Amino acid sequence: MYLLHKICKIFRYQANFKYSCQQVGNIFFVDKFLGHTFLTYGIRVIEFSNTDPENRTDPMIAIFPRMTKCLFRTYGPSGMLVLLIADLNLFNIY
């Protein structure tokens, strides 16, 4: 019984190590996906709050745009090609 508990403990530590590696990997993947701006985002938000309101730009707008566009295609006899412009991040407008 002692050996079984020891084996389960080893498996648990291995799983926790794998999960930790995956979390670190996800952080770097998101950083690469967002154009290497994710790791420095917190620092830029602090700098944003400390600068003069007339001369500052919001880092949230640079990383997460408010508008996006896409092509919407419908198929069939009345097939159309429509350009959609959609609002994003409605909570960050004000």
N, C-alpha and C positions, 0 to 999 in steps of 0.2 A: 504494500500500500504506500509506503514511503517513496518507493521508486516512481510510482505512478504520479504522485504529487510533484515530484521533482521534474518529471518530464513535462507535465502540464505547465509548470512554472517557466520552464525553458521556452516552450511554445508561446506562452503569453508574452514573454520578453521579446522574442523574435517578432511577433506580430506588432507589438508596440513600436519597435524599432522601424519596421517597414512602414507603419502609418506615419511616423514622424518624418521619415525620408520623403514620403509622398506629399506631406504638407509643405515641406520646404521646396520640393519640386514644383508644386502648384503655385507657390509664391513667385518663383522665378518664371514660370510659364505665363502667369498673368502679367508680370512685368514686361516680358517680351511682347506679349499680345497688345499691350497698351503703349507700345513704343518706348519702353524703358523709362516710364514716368511713374510707375506704381511705387517703387521703393523710396522715392524722394517726395512723394505726394504729401505726407504728413508734415515734413519740414517746410514745404512751400505753403501749406495752409497756415502754419504759424507765422511765416514771414508775411503772408497776405494780411493777416489780422493786425500785424504790427506796423504796416506801412500807412502812409497818408491816403485817406479815402479818395482823393482826387487823382492820384497817380497809380492806382493799383489795378491789376487784372486778376480776376478770379481763376485759380488753378482748376476748379471744377469744370469751367467752360472749356478750357483747353484740352482736358482729358476726356470728358464726357460731353459730347455735343448736345445741343437742345433740339436740333432738327436733323432729320435723315431723309434720304430719298431712295426710292426703289422703283423698279419696273414691275407692273402688275399685268400679267398676260391672261386673257381668257381664251379658251379654245372652243371650237364649235362653229356653227354657221354665223354667229355674230362676234367672231373673235376680234378682240381689241387689244391695243397696247396702251396702257395708261401709266403715266408717271405720277407716283404718289409722293407727297411730301408730308411727313408725319412728325408731330411734336414728340419729343422725348424729355424725360426728366422734368415733368411739370412741377414737381415740388421744389425745384431749385431755381425757379424763375425769379423769385423775389428774395 
